[in-house]
Amino acid sequence: MAREKSQQQQRRRPGGPQGQIRRRNCFFCKEHIAEIDYKNVNQLRRYVSEKGKIRSRRITGACRRHQVQVATAVKRAREMALLPYVAEGAEDRERGGGRRDRGDRGDR
């Protein structure tokens, strides 16, 4: 029994969280919001990163039910052109992403 406890203590990862992990509460559950509206863009922007990606539950703190509704609402807002699909600006192109024109290839 004492041997099992010592092995469990050794299995913990170094640098991991110390103490209890504080769980985030879902904003929509707190406010008693049943359905998330895709037209409420200001609210949806909180759940989209700067690059335009939908943030995960771990980051947002939303419950599973509301995270699914957020993802659906963001996708609908993108389709209706209320939210962008990707980040605005050309800073991604400057870093080397995307296709480049290669001068060594001729027109085929």
Biopython code that builds the backbone (N, CA, C, O; Angstrom):
import numpy as np
from Bio.PDB.StructureBuilder import StructureBuilder

atoms = [
    (1, "MET", "N", (0.817, -1.190, 0.000)),
    (1, "MET", "CA", (0.000, 0.000, 0.000)),
    (1, "MET", "C", (0.870, 1.268, 0.000)),
    (1, "MET", "O", (0.630, 2.201, -0.766)),
    (2, "ALA", "N", (1.870, 1.278, 0.865)),
    (2, "ALA", "CA", (2.759, 2.438, 0.921)),
    (2, "ALA", "C", (3.571, 2.542, -0.369)),
    (2, "ALA", "O", (3.904, 3.637, -0.821)),
    (3, "ARG", "N", (3.881, 1.394, -0.948)),
    (3, "ARG", "CA", (4.652, 1.388, -2.182)),
    (3, "ARG", "C", (3.844, 1.980, -3.335)),
    (3, "ARG", "O", (4.395, 2.693, -4.174)),
    (4, "GLU", "N", (2.519, 1.686, -3.385)),
    (4, "GLU", "CA", (1.658, 2.216, -4.440)),
    (4, "GLU", "C", (1.559, 3.733, -4.360)),
    (4, "GLU", "O", (1.566, 4.409, -5.389)),
    (5, "LYS", "N", (1.467, 4.273, -3.151)),
    (5, "LYS", "CA", (1.366, 5.724, -2.990)),
    (5, "LYS", "C", (2.644, 6.409, -3.456)),
    (5, "LYS", "O", (2.588, 7.464, -4.087)),
    (6, "SER", "N", (3.788, 5.819, -3.150)),
    (6, "SER", "CA", (5.045, 6.442, -3.558)),
    (6, "SER", "C", (5.191, 6.417, -5.083)),
    (6, "SER", "O", (5.746, 7.348, -5.668)),
    (7, "GLN", "N", (4.697, 5.359, -5.727)),
    (7, "GLN", "CA", (4.754, 5.300, -7.196)),
    (7, "GLN", "C", (3.820, 6.323, -7.818)),
    (7, "GLN", "O", (4.149, 6.903, -8.853)),
    (8, "GLN", "N", (2.657, 6.558, -7.209)),
    (8, "GLN", "CA", (1.726, 7.549, -7.751)),
    (8, "GLN", "C", (2.311, 8.950, -7.646)),
    (8, "GLN", "O", (2.119, 9.774, -8.540)),
    (9, "GLN", "N", (3.021, 9.221, -6.564)),
    (9, "GLN", "CA", (3.624, 10.537, -6.416)),
    (9, "GLN", "C", (4.745, 10.739, -7.432)),
    (9, "GLN", "O", (4.960, 11.857, -7.901)),
    (10, "GLN", "N", (5.455, 9.679, -7.772)),
    (10, "GLN", "CA", (6.539, 9.793, -8.735)),
    (10, "GLN", "C", (6.007, 9.969, -10.155)),
    (10, "GLN", "O", (6.701, 10.539, -10.997)),
    (11, "ARG", "N", (4.809, 9.500, -10.438)),
    (11, "ARG", "CA", (4.259, 9.573, -11.787)),
    (11, "ARG", "C", (3.802, 10.968, -12.176)),
    (11, "ARG", "O", (3.589, 11.248, -13.355)),
    (12, "ARG", "N", (3.651, 11.842, -11.193)),
    (12, "ARG", "CA", (3.218, 13.201, -11.515)),
    (12, "ARG", "C", (4.253, 13.891, -12.378)),
    (12, "ARG", "O", (5.459, 13.712, -12.202)),
    (13, "ARG", "N", (3.766, 14.666, -13.294)),
    (13, "ARG", "CA", (4.669, 15.365, -14.202)),
    (13, "ARG", "C", (5.292, 16.565, -13.516)),
    (13, "ARG", "O", (4.612, 17.294, -12.795)),
    (14, "PRO", "N", (6.560, 16.771, -13.733)),
    (14, "PRO", "CA", (7.178, 17.977, -13.154)),
    (14, "PRO", "C", (6.687, 19.220, -13.896)),
    (14, "PRO", "O", (6.518, 19.205, -15.115)),
    (15, "GLY", "N", (6.465, 20.277, -13.151)),
    (15, "GLY", "CA", (5.996, 21.516, -13.756)),
    (15, "GLY", "C", (4.506, 21.556, -13.986)),
    (15, "GLY", "O", (4.007, 22.489, -14.614)),
    (16, "GLY", "N", (3.783, 20.574, -13.497)),
    (16, "GLY", "CA", (2.341, 20.540, -13.659)),
    (16, "GLY", "C", (1.652, 21.488, -12.705)),
    (16, "GLY", "O", (2.312, 22.145, -11.900)),
    (17, "PRO", "N", (0.344, 21.569, -12.781)),
    (17, "PRO", "CA", (-0.381, 22.491, -11.908)),
    (17, "PRO", "C", (-0.284, 22.054, -10.449)),
    (17, "PRO", "O", (-0.381, 20.867, -10.138)),
    (18, "GLN", "N", (-0.097, 23.001, -9.584)),
    (18, "GLN", "CA", (0.001, 22.727, -8.158)),
    (18, "GLN", "C", (-1.350, 23.023, -7.522)),
    (18, "GLN", "O", (-1.911, 24.097, -7.743)),
    (19, "GLY", "N", (-1.871, 22.109, -6.753)),
    (19, "GLY", "CA", (-3.146, 22.322, -6.090)),
    (19, "GLY", "C", (-4.310, 21.974, -7.010)),
    (19, "GLY", "O", (-4.155, 21.283, -8.017)),
    (20, "GLN", "N", (-5.481, 22.478, -6.627)),
    (20, "GLN", "CA", (-6.678, 22.188, -7.405)),
    (20, "GLN", "C", (-6.758, 23.069, -8.634)),
    (20, "GLN", "O", (-6.326, 24.221, -8.615)),
    (21, "ILE", "N", (-7.317, 22.515, -9.711)),
    (21, "ILE", "CA", (-7.532, 23.269, -10.936)),
    (21, "ILE", "C", (-8.900, 23.926, -10.840)),
    (21, "ILE", "O", (-9.903, 23.257, -10.591)),
    (22, "ARG", "N", (-8.937, 25.231, -11.039)),
    (22, "ARG", "CA", (-10.187, 25.964, -10.953)),
    (22, "ARG", "C", (-10.919, 25.847, -12.285)),
    (22, "ARG", "O", (-10.402, 26.247, -13.329)),
    (23, "ARG", "N", (-12.125, 25.295, -12.233)),
    (23, "ARG", "CA", (-12.899, 25.137, -13.456)),
    (23, "ARG", "C", (-13.609, 26.433, -13.779)),
    (23, "ARG", "O", (-14.126, 27.108, -12.889)),
    (24, "ARG", "N", (-13.632, 26.780, -15.065)),
    (24, "ARG", "CA", (-14.366, 27.972, -15.491)),
    (24, "ARG", "C", (-15.837, 27.625, -15.625)),
    (24, "ARG", "O", (-16.203, 26.514, -16.009)),
    (25, "ASN", "N", (-16.648, 28.578, -15.309)),
    (25, "ASN", "CA", (-18.079, 28.372, -15.456)),
    (25, "ASN", "C", (-18.521, 28.895, -16.811)),
    (25, "ASN", "O", (-17.977, 29.871, -17.327)),
    (26, "CYS", "N", (-19.499, 28.242, -17.366)),
    (26, "CYS", "CA", (-20.014, 28.627, -18.677)),
    (26, "CYS", "C", (-20.771, 29.947, -18.567)),
    (26, "CYS", "O", (-21.672, 30.084, -17.740)),
    (27, "PHE", "N", (-20.404, 30.914, -19.401)),
    (27, "PHE", "CA", (-21.053, 32.220, -19.409)),
    (27, "PHE", "C", (-22.528, 32.094, -19.752)),
    (27, "PHE", "O", (-23.366, 32.767, -19.153)),
    (28, "PHE", "N", (-22.848, 31.238, -20.711)),
    (28, "PHE", "CA", (-24.225, 31.095, -21.171)),
    (28, "PHE", "C", (-25.093, 30.420, -20.117)),
    (28, "PHE", "O", (-26.273, 30.747, -19.988)),
    (29, "CYS", "N", (-24.529, 29.489, -19.367)),
    (29, "CYS", "CA", (-25.285, 28.850, -18.279)),
    (29, "CYS", "C", (-25.542, 29.844, -17.152)),
    (29, "CYS", "O", (-26.620, 29.849, -16.557)),
    (30, "LYS", "N", (-24.554, 30.683, -16.859)),
    (30, "LYS", "CA", (-24.721, 31.690, -15.809)),
    (30, "LYS", "C", (-25.823, 32.675, -16.154)),
    (30, "LYS", "O", (-26.632, 33.040, -15.301)),
    (31, "GLU", "N", (-25.849, 33.103, -17.406)),
    (31, "GLU", "CA", (-26.825, 34.105, -17.857)),
    (31, "GLU", "C", (-28.150, 33.486, -18.283)),
    (31, "GLU", "O", (-29.057, 34.204, -18.707)),
    (32, "HIS", "N", (-28.276, 32.168, -18.179)),
    (32, "HIS", "CA", (-29.488, 31.426, -18.552)),
    (32, "HIS", "C", (-29.872, 31.686, -20.011)),
    (32, "HIS", "O", (-31.033, 31.948, -20.325)),
    (33, "ILE", "N", (-28.867, 31.608, -20.896)),
    (33, "ILE", "CA", (-29.095, 31.766, -22.331)),
    (33, "ILE", "C", (-29.265, 30.380, -22.923)),
    (33, "ILE", "O", (-28.355, 29.553, -22.863)),
    (34, "ALA", "N", (-30.441, 30.129, -23.499)),
    (34, "ALA", "CA", (-30.740, 28.799, -24.045)),
    (34, "ALA", "C", (-30.137, 28.621, -25.440)),
    (34, "ALA", "O", (-29.503, 27.603, -25.715)),
    (35, "GLU", "N", (-30.332, 29.601, -26.314)),
    (35, "GLU", "CA", (-29.854, 29.518, -27.691)),
    (35, "GLU", "C", (-28.910, 30.673, -27.976)),
    (35, "GLU", "O", (-29.134, 31.794, -27.519)),
    (36, "ILE", "N", (-27.862, 30.402, -28.727)),
    (36, "ILE", "CA", (-26.890, 31.420, -29.103)),
    (36, "ILE", "C", (-27.234, 31.911, -30.502)),
    (36, "ILE", "O", (-27.392, 31.121, -31.433)),
    (37, "ASP", "N", (-27.348, 33.224, -30.631)),
    (37, "ASP", "CA", (-27.767, 33.831, -31.892)),
    (37, "ASP", "C", (-26.538, 34.146, -32.742)),
    (37, "ASP", "O", (-25.594, 34.770, -32.257)),
    (38, "TYR", "N", (-26.543, 33.722, -33.997)),
    (38, "TYR", "CA", (-25.402, 33.965, -34.887)),
    (38, "TYR", "C", (-25.290, 35.427, -35.265)),
    (38, "TYR", "O", (-24.233, 35.857, -35.729)),
    (39, "LYS", "N", (-26.361, 36.217, -35.080)),
    (39, "LYS", "CA", (-26.335, 37.635, -35.444)),
    (39, "LYS", "C", (-25.671, 38.503, -34.376)),
    (39, "LYS", "O", (-25.348, 39.662, -34.635)),
    (40, "ASN", "N", (-25.467, 37.955, -33.185)),
    (40, "ASN", "CA", (-24.810, 38.693, -32.115)),
    (40, "ASN", "C", (-23.294, 38.543, -32.268)),
    (40, "ASN", "O", (-22.664, 37.723, -31.600)),
    (41, "VAL", "N", (-22.732, 39.347, -33.157)),
    (41, "VAL", "CA", (-21.331, 39.200, -33.554)),
    (41, "VAL", "C", (-20.390, 39.581, -32.418)),
    (41, "VAL", "O", (-19.345, 38.954, -32.245)),
    (42, "ASN", "N", (-20.749, 40.601, -31.641)),
    (42, "ASN", "CA", (-19.865, 41.031, -30.550)),
    (42, "ASN", "C", (-19.664, 39.915, -29.531)),
    (42, "ASN", "O", (-18.568, 39.757, -28.992)),
    (43, "GLN", "N", (-20.690, 39.159, -29.271)),
    (43, "GLN", "CA", (-20.573, 38.045, -28.336)),
    (43, "GLN", "C", (-19.748, 36.906, -28.943)),
    (43, "GLN", "O", (-18.961, 36.269, -28.243)),
    (44, "LEU", "N", (-19.926, 36.651, -30.233)),
    (44, "LEU", "CA", (-19.214, 35.558, -30.889)),
    (44, "LEU", "C", (-17.722, 35.847, -31.046)),
    (44, "LEU", "O", (-16.919, 34.915, -31.089)),
    (45, "ARG", "N", (-17.338, 37.121, -31.132)),
    (45, "ARG", "CA", (-15.922, 37.473, -31.286)),
    (45, "ARG", "C", (-15.083, 37.013, -30.102)),
    (45, "ARG", "O", (-13.880, 36.794, -30.245)),
    (46, "ARG", "N", (-15.701, 36.864, -28.937)),
    (46, "ARG", "CA", (-14.970, 36.380, -27.762)),
    (46, "ARG", "C", (-14.526, 34.935, -27.943)),
    (46, "ARG", "O", (-13.571, 34.499, -27.300)),
    (47, "TYR", "N", (-15.202, 34.191, -28.805)),
    (47, "TYR", "CA", (-14.937, 32.765, -28.985)),
    (47, "TYR", "C", (-14.146, 32.473, -30.257)),
    (47, "TYR", "O", (-14.000, 31.316, -30.650)),
    (48, "VAL", "N", (-13.635, 33.524, -30.897)),
    (48, "VAL", "CA", (-12.833, 33.373, -32.115)),
    (48, "VAL", "C", (-11.478, 34.015, -31.858)),
    (48, "VAL", "O", (-11.408, 35.119, -31.318)),
    (49, "SER", "N", (-10.397, 33.331, -32.241)),
    (49, "SER", "CA", (-9.049, 33.856, -32.013)),
    (49, "SER", "C", (-8.727, 34.963, -33.017)),
    (49, "SER", "O", (-9.509, 35.258, -33.920)),
    (50, "GLU", "N", (-7.553, 35.564, -32.831)),
    (50, "GLU", "CA", (-7.126, 36.646, -33.725)),
    (50, "GLU", "C", (-6.925, 36.152, -35.153)),
    (50, "GLU", "O", (-7.098, 36.904, -36.112)),
    (51, "LYS", "N", (-6.560, 34.880, -35.282)),
    (51, "LYS", "CA", (-6.363, 34.307, -36.611)),
    (51, "LYS", "C", (-7.674, 33.867, -37.253)),
    (51, "LYS", "O", (-7.702, 33.527, -38.436)),
    (52, "GLY", "N", (-8.758, 33.872, -36.483)),
    (52, "GLY", "CA", (-10.052, 33.486, -37.029)),
    (52, "GLY", "C", (-10.483, 32.088, -36.660)),
    (52, "GLY", "O", (-11.514, 31.618, -37.142)),
    (53, "LYS", "N", (-9.722, 31.405, -35.816)),
    (53, "LYS", "CA", (-10.080, 30.044, -35.426)),
    (53, "LYS", "C", (-11.035, 30.068, -34.242)),
    (53, "LYS", "O", (-10.985, 30.974, -33.409)),
    (54, "ILE", "N", (-11.905, 29.067, -34.174)),
    (54, "ILE", "CA", (-12.817, 28.938, -33.049)),
    (54, "ILE", "C", (-12.024, 28.397, -31.866)),
    (54, "ILE", "O", (-11.347, 27.375, -31.976)),
    (55, "ARG", "N", (-12.112, 29.092, -30.731)),
    (55, "ARG", "CA", (-11.371, 28.673, -29.542)),
    (55, "ARG", "C", (-12.009, 27.441, -28.927)),
    (55, "ARG", "O", (-13.213, 27.222, -29.061)),
    (56, "SER", "N", (-11.197, 26.639, -28.251)),
    (56, "SER", "CA", (-11.672, 25.387, -27.668)),
    (56, "SER", "C", (-12.379, 25.633, -26.342)),
    (56, "SER", "O", (-12.299, 26.722, -25.772)),
    (57, "ARG", "N", (-13.063, 24.615, -25.867)),
    (57, "ARG", "CA", (-13.756, 24.679, -24.583)),
    (57, "ARG", "C", (-12.795, 24.931, -23.447)),
    (57, "ARG", "O", (-13.123, 25.623, -22.483)),
    (58, "ARG", "N", (-11.612, 24.370, -23.560)),
    (58, "ARG", "CA", (-10.609, 24.533, -22.517)),
    (58, "ARG", "C", (-10.233, 25.999, -22.337)),
    (58, "ARG", "O", (-9.966, 26.444, -21.221)),
    (59, "ILE", "N", (-10.213, 26.748, -23.438)),
    (59, "ILE", "CA", (-9.864, 28.163, -23.396)),
    (59, "ILE", "C", (-11.069, 29.011, -23.014)),
    (59, "ILE", "O", (-10.955, 29.893, -22.163)),
    (60, "THR", "N", (-12.214, 28.761, -23.624)),
    (60, "THR", "CA", (-13.388, 29.614, -23.431)),
    (60, "THR", "C", (-14.112, 29.348, -22.127)),
    (60, "THR", "O", (-14.716, 30.259, -21.562)),
    (61, "GLY", "N", (-14.064, 28.118, -21.638)),
    (61, "GLY", "CA", (-14.776, 27.780, -20.420)),
    (61, "GLY", "C", (-16.240, 27.473, -20.637)),
    (61, "GLY", "O", (-16.990, 27.346, -19.669)),
    (62, "ALA", "N", (-16.662, 27.352, -21.871)),
    (62, "ALA", "CA", (-18.056, 27.039, -22.171)),
    (62, "ALA", "C", (-18.317, 25.550, -21.949)),
    (62, "ALA", "O", (-17.420, 24.722, -22.111)),
    (63, "CYS", "N", (-19.546, 25.223, -21.577)),
    (63, "CYS", "CA", (-19.901, 23.818, -21.423)),
    (63, "CYS", "C", (-20.015, 23.186, -22.813)),
    (63, "CYS", "O", (-19.997, 23.883, -23.827)),
    (64, "ARG", "N", (-20.131, 21.881, -22.843)),
    (64, "ARG", "CA", (-20.144, 21.171, -24.124)),
    (64, "ARG", "C", (-21.318, 21.597, -24.992)),
    (64, "ARG", "O", (-21.161, 21.832, -26.191)),
    (65, "ARG", "N", (-22.487, 21.695, -24.386)),
    (65, "ARG", "CA", (-23.693, 22.060, -25.139)),
    (65, "ARG", "C", (-23.564, 23.440, -25.772)),
    (65, "ARG", "O", (-23.886, 23.624, -26.946)),
    (66, "HIS", "N", (-23.094, 24.404, -24.994)),
    (66, "HIS", "CA", (-22.987, 25.756, -25.520)),
    (66, "HIS", "C", (-21.798, 25.914, -26.460)),
    (66, "HIS", "O", (-21.842, 26.751, -27.362)),
    (67, "GLN", "N", (-20.740, 25.135, -26.276)),
    (67, "GLN", "CA", (-19.613, 25.204, -27.204)),
    (67, "GLN", "C", (-20.029, 24.737, -28.591)),
    (67, "GLN", "O", (-19.588, 25.297, -29.595)),
    (68, "VAL", "N", (-20.876, 23.715, -28.651)),
    (68, "VAL", "CA", (-21.392, 23.242, -29.942)),
    (68, "VAL", "C", (-22.240, 24.334, -30.583)),
    (68, "VAL", "O", (-22.154, 24.561, -31.790)),
    (69, "GLN", "N", (-23.057, 25.008, -29.780)),
    (69, "GLN", "CA", (-23.881, 26.095, -30.314)),
    (69, "GLN", "C", (-23.035, 27.267, -30.762)),
    (69, "GLN", "O", (-23.348, 27.908, -31.765)),
    (70, "VAL", "N", (-21.960, 27.562, -30.033)),
    (70, "VAL", "CA", (-21.055, 28.643, -30.428)),
    (70, "VAL", "C", (-20.412, 28.320, -31.767)),
    (70, "VAL", "O", (-20.346, 29.176, -32.649)),
    (71, "ALA", "N", (-19.938, 27.092, -31.924)),
    (71, "ALA", "CA", (-19.284, 26.697, -33.179)),
    (71, "ALA", "C", (-20.251, 26.805, -34.351)),
    (71, "ALA", "O", (-19.882, 27.286, -35.423)),
    (72, "THR", "N", (-21.490, 26.357, -34.148)),
    (72, "THR", "CA", (-22.497, 26.448, -35.211)),
    (72, "THR", "C", (-22.815, 27.904, -35.528)),
    (72, "THR", "O", (-22.950, 28.272, -36.695)),
    (73, "ALA", "N", (-22.934, 28.739, -34.484)),
    (73, "ALA", "CA", (-23.249, 30.152, -34.690)),
    (73, "ALA", "C", (-22.114, 30.871, -35.410)),
    (73, "ALA", "O", (-22.366, 31.717, -36.268)),
    (74, "VAL", "N", (-20.862, 30.545, -35.071)),
    (74, "VAL", "CA", (-19.714, 31.162, -35.740)),
    (74, "VAL", "C", (-19.690, 30.765, -37.212)),
    (74, "VAL", "O", (-19.419, 31.595, -38.079)),
    (75, "LYS", "N", (-19.972, 29.498, -37.489)),
    (75, "LYS", "CA", (-19.979, 29.034, -38.881)),
    (75, "LYS", "C", (-21.086, 29.703, -39.675)),
    (75, "LYS", "O", (-20.888, 30.051, -40.840)),
    (76, "ARG", "N", (-22.246, 29.889, -39.062)),
    (76, "ARG", "CA", (-23.346, 30.588, -39.748)),
    (76, "ARG", "C", (-23.006, 32.054, -39.967)),
    (76, "ARG", "O", (-23.296, 32.607, -41.028)),
    (77, "ALA", "N", (-22.395, 32.684, -38.972)),
    (77, "ALA", "CA", (-22.016, 34.094, -39.104)),
    (77, "ALA", "C", (-20.960, 34.273, -40.185)),
    (77, "ALA", "O", (-20.960, 35.282, -40.890)),
    (78, "ARG", "N", (-20.071, 33.313, -40.320)),
    (78, "ARG", "CA", (-19.083, 33.372, -41.399)),
    (78, "ARG", "C", (-19.765, 33.248, -42.745)),
    (78, "ARG", "O", (-19.424, 33.964, -43.686)),
    (79, "GLU", "N", (-20.717, 32.354, -42.843)),
    (79, "GLU", "CA", (-21.431, 32.142, -44.110)),
    (79, "GLU", "C", (-22.211, 33.389, -44.519)),
    (79, "GLU", "O", (-22.327, 33.699, -45.705)),
    (80, "MET", "N", (-22.745, 34.103, -43.522)),
    (80, "MET", "CA", (-23.509, 35.319, -43.792)),
    (80, "MET", "C", (-22.613, 36.547, -43.886)),
    (80, "MET", "O", (-23.114, 37.665, -44.002)),
    (81, "ALA", "N", (-21.296, 36.358, -43.837)),
    (81, "ALA", "CA", (-20.290, 37.414, -43.949)),
    (81, "ALA", "C", (-20.349, 38.394, -42.780)),
    (81, "ALA", "O", (-20.024, 39.571, -42.939)),
    (82, "LEU", "N", (-20.763, 37.916, -41.606)),
    (82, "LEU", "CA", (-20.736, 38.745, -40.408)),
    (82, "LEU", "C", (-19.399, 38.608, -39.676)),
    (82, "LEU", "O", (-18.952, 39.534, -38.999)),
    (83, "LEU", "N", (-18.769, 37.439, -39.823)),
    (83, "LEU", "CA", (-17.447, 37.193, -39.261)),
    (83, "LEU", "C", (-16.516, 36.746, -40.379)),
    (83, "LEU", "O", (-16.955, 36.081, -41.318)),
    (84, "PRO", "N", (-15.231, 37.101, -40.295)),
    (84, "PRO", "CA", (-14.294, 36.649, -41.327)),
    (84, "PRO", "C", (-13.889, 35.194, -41.114)),
    (84, "PRO", "O", (-13.892, 34.695, -39.989)),
    (85, "TYR", "N", (-13.543, 34.526, -42.205)),
    (85, "TYR", "CA", (-13.033, 33.162, -42.110)),
    (85, "TYR", "C", (-11.605, 33.146, -41.586)),
    (85, "TYR", "O", (-11.236, 32.267, -40.807)),
    (86, "VAL", "N", (-10.800, 34.119, -42.011)),
    (86, "VAL", "CA", (-9.396, 34.196, -41.609)),
    (86, "VAL", "C", (-9.103, 35.599, -41.096)),
    (86, "VAL", "O", (-9.942, 36.495, -41.192)),
    (87, "ALA", "N", (-7.893, 35.780, -40.545)),
    (87, "ALA", "CA", (-7.489, 37.071, -40.011)),
    (87, "ALA", "C", (-7.367, 38.091, -41.131)),
    (87, "ALA", "O", (-7.035, 37.761, -42.270)),
    (88, "GLU", "N", (-7.642, 39.323, -40.781)),
    (88, "GLU", "CA", (-7.516, 40.396, -41.756)),
    (88, "GLU", "C", (-6.060, 40.823, -41.854)),
    (88, "GLU", "O", (-5.300, 40.674, -40.897)),
    (89, "GLY", "N", (-5.668, 41.358, -43.013)),
    (89, "GLY", "CA", (-4.309, 41.840, -43.192)),
    (89, "GLY", "C", (-3.448, 40.840, -43.938)),
    (89, "GLY", "O", (-3.863, 39.715, -44.214)),
    (90, "ALA", "N", (-2.229, 41.281, -44.258)),
    (90, "ALA", "CA", (-1.315, 40.450, -45.040)),
    (90, "ALA", "C", (-0.128, 39.988, -44.219)),
    (90, "ALA", "O", (0.876, 39.566, -44.791)),
    (91, "GLU", "N", (-0.208, 40.053, -42.886)),
    (91, "GLU", "CA", (0.956, 39.645, -42.098)),
    (91, "GLU", "C", (1.252, 38.162, -42.230)),
    (91, "GLU", "O", (2.395, 37.749, -42.032)),
    (92, "ASP", "N", (0.240, 37.336, -42.564)),
    (92, "ASP", "CA", (0.493, 35.910, -42.764)),
    (92, "ASP", "C", (1.338, 35.661, -44.011)),
    (92, "ASP", "O", (2.175, 34.758, -44.024)),
    (93, "ARG", "N", (1.127, 36.444, -45.038)),
    (93, "ARG", "CA", (1.885, 36.265, -46.281)),
    (93, "ARG", "C", (3.353, 36.649, -46.095)),
    (93, "ARG", "O", (4.242, 36.047, -46.697)),
    (94, "GLU", "N", (3.594, 37.647, -45.263)),
    (94, "GLU", "CA", (4.965, 38.102, -45.043)),
    (94, "GLU", "C", (5.805, 37.044, -44.344)),
    (94, "GLU", "O", (7.015, 36.973, -44.562)),
    (95, "ARG", "N", (5.181, 36.221, -43.507)),
    (95, "ARG", "CA", (5.915, 35.209, -42.752)),
    (95, "ARG", "C", (6.282, 33.998, -43.590)),
    (95, "ARG", "O", (7.074, 33.168, -43.144)),
    (96, "GLY", "N", (5.740, 33.873, -44.771)),
    (96, "GLY", "CA", (6.144, 32.762, -45.624)),
    (96, "GLY", "C", (5.061, 31.736, -45.854)),
    (96, "GLY", "O", (5.330, 30.697, -46.458)),
    (97, "GLY", "N", (3.861, 31.980, -45.401)),
    (97, "GLY", "CA", (2.790, 31.027, -45.627)),
    (97, "GLY", "C", (2.203, 31.177, -47.015)),
    (97, "GLY", "O", (2.304, 32.244, -47.621)),
    (98, "GLY", "N", (1.605, 30.143, -47.515)),
    (98, "GLY", "CA", (0.943, 30.211, -48.807)),
    (98, "GLY", "C", (1.852, 29.852, -49.957)),
    (98, "GLY", "O", (2.993, 29.435, -49.765)),
    (99, "ARG", "N", (1.322, 30.023, -51.174)),
    (99, "ARG", "CA", (2.069, 29.682, -52.379)),
    (99, "ARG", "C", (2.837, 30.893, -52.868)),
    (99, "ARG", "O", (2.404, 32.034, -52.706)),
    (100, "ARG", "N", (3.974, 30.628, -53.463)),
    (100, "ARG", "CA", (4.794, 31.704, -54.014)),
    (100, "ARG", "C", (4.967, 31.493, -55.504)),
    (100, "ARG", "O", (4.858, 30.378, -56.013)),
    (101, "ASP", "N", (5.235, 32.580, -56.182)),
    (101, "ASP", "CA", (5.522, 32.502, -57.609)),
    (101, "ASP", "C", (6.979, 32.096, -57.776)),
    (101, "ASP", "O", (7.886, 32.787, -57.312)),
    (102, "ARG", "N", (7.190, 30.980, -58.436)),
    (102, "ARG", "CA", (8.554, 30.505, -58.634)),
    (102, "ARG", "C", (9.023, 30.909, -60.017)),
    (102, "ARG", "O", (8.451, 30.509, -61.031)),
    (103, "GLY", "N", (10.069, 31.705, -60.034)),
    (103, "GLY", "CA", (10.566, 32.225, -61.289)),
    (103, "GLY", "C", (11.245, 31.193, -62.158)),
    (103, "GLY", "O", (11.328, 31.369, -63.374)),
    (104, "ASP", "N", (11.744, 30.096, -61.550)),
    (104, "ASP", "CA", (12.472, 29.100, -62.328)),
    (104, "ASP", "C", (11.540, 28.237, -63.180)),
    (104, "ASP", "O", (11.995, 27.576, -64.113)),
    (105, "ARG", "N", (10.261, 28.235, -62.873)),
    (105, "ARG", "CA", (9.319, 27.434, -63.666)),
    (105, "ARG", "C", (8.741, 28.296, -64.786)),
    (105, "ARG", "O", (8.388, 29.456, -64.578)),
    (106, "GLY", "N", (8.655, 27.726, -65.933)),
    (106, "GLY", "CA", (8.062, 28.445, -67.067)),
    (106, "GLY", "C", (6.557, 28.225, -67.094)),
    (106, "GLY", "O", (6.034, 27.382, -66.365)),
    (107, "ASP", "N", (5.878, 28.968, -67.918)),
    (107, "ASP", "CA", (4.438, 28.774, -68.057)),
    (107, "ASP", "C", (4.185, 27.439, -68.713)),
    (107, "ASP", "O", (4.777, 27.122, -69.745)),
    (108, "ARG", "N", (3.320, 26.668, -68.126)),
    (108, "ARG", "CA", (3.046, 25.329, -68.675)),
    (108, "ARG", "C", (1.673, 25.258, -69.219)),
    (108, "ARG", "O", (1.262, 24.212, -69.722)),
]
sb = StructureBuilder()
sb.init_structure("model")
sb.init_model(0)
sb.init_chain("A")
sb.init_seg("    ")
for serial, (resi, resn, name, xyz) in enumerate(atoms, 1):
    if name == "N":
        sb.init_residue(resn, " ", resi, " ")
    sb.init_atom(name, np.array(xyz, "f"), 0.0, 1.0, " ", f" {name:<3s}", serial, name[0])
structure = sb.get_structure()
